[in-house]
Amino acid sequence: MKTVEDFISRITPDVTGCDSETVINAVTDTIISFCKDVRVFQYKFASTVLDTSIITTGGIHYLDFSISSLTDKIPYKVNYIKLGGTTYEDKQDTINKLYYNDLLTDSAYYDLDPHSLYFCFAPNSKVRIYPVSWEGSTTLEIEVVYVPTRDFTQIEDDFYEHYVDTIAHGTKALLFISGDTPTVSVARHQLERVEYHRGIAEAKRRLLHGCQNKSGHVKYRKFGG
C-alpha cells in the first residue's frame, strides 16, 4: 500500500512554498475526484434473493441488499443492477434505465417509470432497490463504485503505479489556482489541468478495454432466507 505522502515528491518540486498540509489536502481531493470520474474501484455483488426479503411499506415494495462495508472507501454510484433476466444501467441509450432516487415516499413511488429501476444507499451498508416484485426466488447482481473516504491515508499499489503522474498533474492544477498557494499561476494551472484530463481519458480507456482489473467480487450467496 502507498500513502498519500508518497505522491508529494512528484508535486513539490514544481509548486514551491506550499506547506505539507496544503499539499496533502490537494492530493486527497484529487484522488477522490479522479476515482469518481474514472470509477476505479468497482465491486460486484451477486446473490439469490427470496420473495420473503421484499419489504412493503405504504404500498411500496423494495429490497434492502447488503454490500461490503470498507474501512477506507464508501459507495458512490451503482453501474448496473441485474434483477432476474433484466439488466438496468445508468446509461442514456438503455431501455431499462437505472436511476438514483432517495425519495422513497408514496407520491414519489407512484410517479416512477414502470420500465425503470430505482435505488438509493440505505444505512448499514445496504442498497435499496425499488420497485421490485417476484415469486419464490430470483437472482440479483449489482456493481457498485466505491471512492476513498475523506480521511483515507493509504491507496493500493496498483493505483499508484498507474495513476501517480495523473494525480500529480491534478494536484498541481489545484495548487496553482489556490489562494493558499504562494505560487499562483493561471497559465501553469491550465497546463496541468490539460494533462490531468488527458490522464483521466486514458484511465477510462483502460477500464473500458479491460486493461484494468475490477477491484473486487463477492461470491454468489443466498439472501433473504
N, C-alpha and C positions, 0 to 999 in steps of 0.2 A: 504494500500500500504506500502511496505517496501522500505527503502532507501539503497543505495549502502553501506553506513556506517554500516548498520545492519549486514553485513556479516563479518565485521572486527574482532569481538570478537571471531570468530571461527578460525581466522588465526594468529593474532599477538602473542598469547602465544607460538606458535611453531616457528615463524620467528621473532626473536628479532632484534632490532636495525633499523628496516625499518621506514622511515618517512611515515606519513599518506597518502601523495600524491602518493608515490610509490605503497602503498598497494591498494589504491582506483583505480589507473590506472590498476593494475593487476586484480582486481576484475572485472572491466569493460570489459577488454579484454577477460577474462574467460567466463563471461556471454554471450557476443556476440558470441564467438566461440562455446559455448555449444548450443546456440539457433540455430546456423547454422547447427551443426551436428545432433541435435535431431529433428529439425523442430517443436519447441514447440508451437509457435504461428501461427496457421493456420486459415485463414478466407475464407469462402466460399461465392461467389457472383453468383447470378442466375438472368437471365433476358430473356425476349422475345426480339429478335433483328429483325429489319426490313431490307429489302434489300436496303432501302434508306440510311442506315448507312454505307454501304460499300464505301470505298474511293478508287478511282482509280488514280494512278499516274505512268506515264510511263509504262503502261501495267501491273502494279502491283495492285492487288485487296486485300485490307486489312481492318481491323476493329480496331478502337481505342476504347477500352472498359474501362469505368471508374471504378476504385476501390477506396476503402476508403483511405483517407489521415489521418494518425495518427500522433499526435504531438510528440510521443516518439519512434515510430517504422517506419521502411522503408521496402518496399517489397524486398525480397531477391530471391525467387525462386517460380516457379509455379509447383504444384504437378501434376495437370491434367487439361485439358480443355475438356469439353464435348460439342460438337457442333452438334446440331440435335440429331441423334441417335448414333453418333460415339464418343468414348472416346479416347483421346490422352494422353499418360502418359510418364513420364521421366523414363522409365524402359527398361532394356535390352531385356526382354522377351515379349514385346508387339509388335503386328503387326503395329498398328497405333502409331507411336512414336511422342513425343513432344520434340522439340529442341529449345535451346536458340540461337538466331542469330540476331544481331543488324545491319547487313549489308544489309539494305533494298535498294538494287540497282538493276538495270536491270540484270546485269551479275549474281549477287547472286540469284536473283529470278528464272531465267531460269535453274539454276543448282539444284533447290530444288527437293527433293524426293516427287513425287506426292501423295504418301500414308502417308505422314507425315504432321504435322502442326508445324509452327514456331512462336516464339513470342519474343518480347523484351519489356522492360519497357520504355514507352514513357513519355514525360513531362506531368505535370499537373495530376499526379496520374492515368495514363492510362496504360493498357497492350495492345500492338499492336500485332495482330494475323493475320497471312497470310500463304498461300493463302486461300482466302475464296470466296465462291460463293453459292448463293441460291436465290430463287424467293419468294417474299412475306415476310413471317416471319419464323423464326426458334427459337429454344431455345439454350441458352448458359449458361453453368455452369463452373465456374473456381475456383480452390482452390489455394490460394496464401499464401506462407510462409513469415512472417514478422520477422525481427530481430530488437533489440533495436538500436537506433542511438548512435553515439559515445558520445553524451552529455546527455544521459539519466541519471536521478537521482533517479527514483523510478521504482519498479518492483512489479508485482502482489503478493498478499499474498500467494496464492496457489503455485506460483513458489518458493517462499522462503521456504515454508513448505516441499515441495517435494525434492528440489534440493540444499538446503543450504550446506549440507555436501559435495556433489559432487563439487559444486563451490569452497568450501574451499580447497579441495584437488587440484583442478586445479590451483587455485591461488597460493597455496604454491609451487606447482611444478614450476610455473613461477618464483617465488621469489627465490627459492633455486638455480636456474641456472642463475639468472640475475646478471650482473656485477655491478648493482646498489645496490645490497643487501649485507650488511656486512657479513651475514652468508650464504656463498655459499657452497652447498654440493651436489655433483653429486649423491651420494647414496640416500640422502633424496629426491632429485628431482625424481629419478627413482621410489622410493616407492610411492610418492604422485601421480605421473603420472599413475601408475598402478591402484590406487584406483579411480582416476578421470575417466579413460577409462572404468573401471568397472561400475561406475555410469552412464556413457553415454549409455552403453549397456543395463542397467536396465531401463533407461528412454525410450529408443527405444522400449523395450518390452512392457512397459506400454502403449505407444502410439499405438503400433501395435494391442494390445488386448483390446483397448478401455478403459483402466483404467484411461486415462487422457482425459478430455473433450476437444473438439475443442474450439478454443478461440473465434470464432465469426461467425456470419452468417448474410448476408444481404438478406432481403426478396425479393421474386420474383417481378420483375417490368418490365415495357415496356421500351425498349431502342431504340432510333433512330426514334421515331415518330415526 
